[in-house]
């Protein structure tokens, strides 16, 4: 799904941006101090979202994870506005979240986590555009009753979880997505042992 704005490749704030909108971004130190929960297996999450949405540069993928880091809902849209403004990014993310999953505002403590994967040009170093996405993700999560999770960039060099220093070479912005089944964690093996297992083993041997 797409969210249309005027085309742009700008990665920083334009000179005409007001001082108010310039504050709607998070610096890396602020993001690190916010207590963002770490992903247990970031490559699995990145590969799964890459396989589902096949993002190209200027594509954002927002996903909601359950406590076991399974993707419960996700949506992708294209970022096309001229300026990097956290408030506009917040509104775009919130609109997508409302389309794909009910809010959790009734819960006293959020149990689901939203993560954002943004595919863009350039290298993995933080930009003001990244800071605006971080601000937007945090605010959208608050308004939808979710925990704010990882912000991940996908470039031609690979993927990077900003603020954590974790990343990898694949997938990257130009890579072919893995087969969907390979990007998911394998199901747990059935437990063995006990009387019931012995009965089934004997039945299978007949």
HELIX and SHEET records of a PDB file:
HELIX    1   1 UNK A   19  UNK A   22  1                                   4    
HELIX    2   2 UNK A   28  UNK A   33  1                                   6    
HELIX    3   3 UNK A   42  UNK A   53  1                                  12    
HELIX    4   4 UNK A   86  UNK A  100  1                                  15    
HELIX    5   5 UNK A  128  UNK A  144  1                                  17    
HELIX    6   6 UNK A  180  UNK A  183  5                                   4    
HELIX    7   7 UNK A  194  UNK A  205  1                                  12    
SHEET    1   A 6 UNK A  71  UNK A  78  0                                        
SHEET    2   A 6 UNK A  59  UNK A  65 -1                                        
SHEET    3   A 6 UNK A 113  UNK A 119 -1                                        
SHEET    4   A 6 UNK A 147  UNK A 155  1                                        
SHEET    5   A 6 UNK A 158  UNK A 161 -1                                        
SHEET    6   A 6 UNK A 166  UNK A 168 -1                                        
END                                                                             
